[in-house]
Amino acid sequence: MKLALISDIHANWQALQACLAHARQQGVDQLAFLGDLVGYGADPVAVLDEVMTQVAQGAWVLRGNHDEMALNPPASLAADASAGAQGAAWTHAQLGAAHRAFLADLPLTVSGDGFLLVHASADRPASWRYVDGEGAAGRCLDQALAQQQGPHVLVGHVHHQTLYYQGTGRNLMRFEPTPGMPVPTPFRRPMVACVGSCGQPRDGDPRAMYATYDRTLQKMTFHRVPYNHAEASAAIRRVDLPEYFAQRLELGR
């Protein structure tokens, strides 16, 4: 099995299409979407239609915090005038009944075959904790192993690509992957991998992020995929979402 891990699409249709096309070129035979399908971007309906089509063909999909916000946006923007709240309210208004039902039914985790998939941390996934360092990764992995899930935990949420692995000691070690270079990740060595954001990278590089895992070879590869981010930014401006959302795509921040 060769698994594609796509997270934090954030209603970015152009980035999603680029990552799906790239995954097909890699010979992927299983897709997994790790949450935050919507939020920030201009095309929540198109993205959800694509993901729903892929799920009908066997893809796995999780709920993220922005998916939850789109289902239950703030009742009054006066009470929460953040850009994220504005985006959630706008997204909610775009979605039809079928889209909302789909998001409402999404699980927080999927496990099996040596993996635990979760949007945020396995340590209380509904709290949306960030796996943003060795300590957080350790708590995430400890929880997965305590529940006899894993030994590999694959997450999104942080919008960066990082791998934390268990070396000779108990503490996890941080590894910054090189895009396109396979990393040995045998099941005998537990790990937590942050697969990055397809639709809103935040490391200063606007290229889309996703990862693949080759179960036969037990190797993980992190990918960066060019896409038309100018078109995605223009789409945000056309629907009058906050300018900040468009600028993030252009700057990769």
PyMOL commands that set and color helices and strands:
alter all, ss='L'
color gray80, all
select helices_A, chain A and resi 13-25+44-56+65-71+83-94+97-104+125-127+134-146+229-238+243-251
alter helices_A, ss='H'
color red, helices_A
select strands_A, chain A and resi 2-6+30-33+60-61+109-112+115-118+152-155+161-166+172-175+183-184+191-195+208-214+219-225
alter strands_A, ss='S'
color yellow, strands_A
deselect
rebuild
show_as cartoon
